[in-house]
């Protein structure tokens, strides 16, 4: 019975480790994306400034990394890890589409008379 509980505990530890790594990758992607966006697009879209989002997502990525590598006190279900994940989700679901629509941020095929 104890051996079975130990293997279940190990299995859950691997699941939480995988979730922490996925959350960190998502937070890192959000940070990379916010750095690429033009600063003027954030106020034009009615969102916080680019500087504010860089700070928020920078800390989110830091806490996500600490959770993914197993820093003591930074478990996958810690308050900072969850807050970091929520910040990345808010950026990716709300801010990124609005800023992308206003400022572009990617390479567009531009012809002499506009996009094509």
Secondary structure, DSSP 8 states (H G I E B T S, - for coil): -HHHHHHHHHHHHHHHHHHHHHHHHHHHHHHHHHHHS-HHHHHHTT---HHHHHHHHHHHHHHHHHHHTT-TT--TTSHHHHHHHHHHHHIIIIIHHHHHHHH--S---EETTEE-
